[in-house]
Amino acid sequence: MLDLNSFSISKIIVVNNIHFQEAPFFCPVCEQVLSNTLDIESYHDVKCCRDCENDFVDKNRVKWLEGWRPSKNEIEDAFCHRKIE
């Protein structure tokens, strides 16, 4: 019986995940590439990469949920600190 959610072609398995959620290539806050699963999880939770979640959301969660976003200067400062660490 053919399973409509997955099939195999020469040892390649293709899965049709009906629960798949799209994510952009770049963080809408800092514009860096969403480069790993933690970034994708953060994007689905709070619409930014994991670094931005750590730098901005965790410290301002209530404001974030109300629509606040960091200024360009705050983003640049956080980005400089990320490079140092």
Secondary structure, 3 states (H helix, E strand, C coil): CCCCCEEEECCEEEECCCCCCCCCCECCCCCCECCCHHHHHHHHHHCCCHHHHHHHHCCCHHHHHCCCCCCHHHHHHHHHHHHHC
